[in-house]
Amino acid sequence: MSATVHLELVFSRPETTLSVTRGAARLLTDMGYAPLLEVGLPNGRRADVMALGKRGDIVIVEVKSGEEDYRVDRKWPDYEPFCDAFFFAVAPEFPQALLPAHPGLIVADGFGGAVVRDAPSMPLAPARRKALMLAFARLAAMRTLKG
């Protein structure tokens, strides 16, 4: 007599957040961007992932660990004025129909990710781009000293 064993992987919210963040950052790196995690913005918000492209374009990725995380956190429009492109990043099992249609969408896990929907281009004003790029560079440099 054989018994069937059913194993279900259940991730806690912090584990899912870490996994999706790691996968989104790896995807951005593969796309030619230099990502930083948990970047403070001038409006007091904190971007989960901010990445700088080869041409100076700035991408922000907001990681959502699950349906509850998305429903209780409505701050994401506050990130859009500080990037050229905005994406949500979610785990493969996330109910994507909950998300609004206009931001980009990345599906990611701990090993990488894929762009499911491109983000619309929202070019930054030159003065804001310069200020953000300087802040990004300074943050990256300071983190190398702490690491």
N, C-alpha and C positions, 0 to 999 in steps of 0.2 A: 504494500500500500504506500503510495507516494503522496506527500502533502505539497500543495502549491504555496509557495511563500510569495507574498506581494509586498514589495518595498516601495514606499513613496518618499521621494525626496522633498523635504519641507525646509525651506530656508527662512531664517528669521529676517526681519526687515533690514537690520544692519548688514547682514551677509549678502542680501540681494543688492542693496545699495552699493556695497563695495564691489561686488562682481560686475554689475552694470557699469559702474564708473570706470573700472579697470578696462573692460571691453571697449567702452566708448573712447577712452584715451588711446588705447592701442589702435583702434580704427582711425582716429584722427592722425596719429603718427604715420600710419600707412598711407594716409591721404596727403602727407607732406606738411602737416601742421605740427607745431610745438605746443603741447598742452600743459597747462598748470591746473592743479586741483584746488578747490576752495579759495577762490579769488574774491576779495572784497571789491565792491564797486563804489563809485562816488556817491550813490544814493543810499548807501548803508546796507544794501543787499549783498549776498554772497553767492557767486556763481559756482555751481558744482564743478564744472569744467569750463575753462576759458582757453582758447587756442589761437595761436598766431600763425598765419599762413606766410608763404614765401613772398607774397606781394604786399604784405602788411594787412591783409584782411583778418578780421577778428570774428571768431565763432564762439558762441556760448551754448553749452549743453546743460539742460536741467534734467537731472536723474530722478525718476519716479520709481520707487520700490514696489508699489502696488496701488490698487484702487483707492484704498483709504488715504495713502500719501497724496495722491493726486487730488482727491476731493477736499481735503483739509488745507491744502497749500495753493492759494490762488495768487501768489506773488509773481508768477512767471512773466506777466506783461511788463513788469518793472525791469526786466533784463534787456528787453528788445532795444531800448535807446542806446545801449552800450555795445552793440555788435552789428556786424554786417549780415550775419545769418544766425538764427536761433533754432535749436533742435531740442526735442524731448528725447531722452534715452530711456528705454524700458527693457525689461526681461522678455524673453520669448513668450512667456505665459500671460503677460499683461493684456488686459482687454483693451485693445487699441481703439475700439470704437468710442471709448470714453473721451479720447483726446480731441482737441479742436483740429480742424482740417488745415489751418494755414501754417503752423510751424512745421519745420522739418521733423522727421522721425527716424531715430536710430534704434534698432533692436540689437541688444548686446548681452553677452555673458562674460565670464571671467577670461575668456580666451580671445575675444575679438567681437566684432559687430558688423552690421551692414546698414547702409542708408536705405531705408524703406521708402521714404518720401523726402525729396530735396526741400531745403528751406528756401523761401523766397529771399531774394537779395534786397537788403535794406541798407544801402551805403551810408556810412557815417560821414558827418561833416569833418573836413580836414583838421580843424582844431581839436575836436573831440578824439579823433583817431590818434593824433600826435600825443595827447595827454594820456590816453589809454595805453599806447605802445610804450611810453616812458615808464608808466606805473608797472606795466607787465614786466619790462626788462629789469627794473629795480627789484621787484618781488622775486623774480627768478634768480637774480644775483644774490640776494640776501638768503634765499633758501639754500644755495650751494654752501654758504658758510655755516648754516645750522645743521646740514645733513651729515 
